[in-house]
Amino acid sequence: MTDQQPHQFERGTDGPKVIVVGVDGSESSFRAAAYAGGLARRQHALLAVVYVQPVLAAGAALGVPVAETTDEIAESLIAEIRRSTERVKDIYDVRWEFHTFRGDPFNGLVTAADELKADAVVVGASEQAGHRIVGSVAVRLVKAGRWPVTVVP
């Protein structure tokens, strides 16, 4: 075939090239980040660590400095990730980036995965009891059916 067609992006054809992991400071999200880091190392993939900063209109209406608080959380998360990668730098070499998105966790991770052209998404299992009724972010991501989703307990 001599016709050259422009290369189109294909997810997951040769293993993941970009792995998105959601972190929020919870223990399960840090376990998810560790798992995703190992997967990224073994697959020679880029690890995109994503924190979704919540938009809390009610808090802002009450004068609560929501943006400052979520910015502090993001700074704390990136500092913890840097400390973790520094501890293992002589053992493991993982390419990683840190991204923040605003919104609710589900839509923020969907946006992140789409914009970063994720081949896989890794999240921690929900630690909130109410998610058994309403549905966790992980379940919603799986139901979206756009990427392989790994849920780390």
Salt bridges, closest charged atoms under 4 A:
ASP71 OD1 - ARG102 NH2 3.68
GLU80 OE1 - ARG83 NH2 2.76
GLU80 OE2 - ARG87 NH2 3.97
GLU86 OE2 - LYS89 NZ 3.01
GLU97 OE1 - HIS99 NE2 2.77
ASP114 OD1 - ARG11 NH2 3.71
ASP114 OD2 - ARG146 NH2 2.23
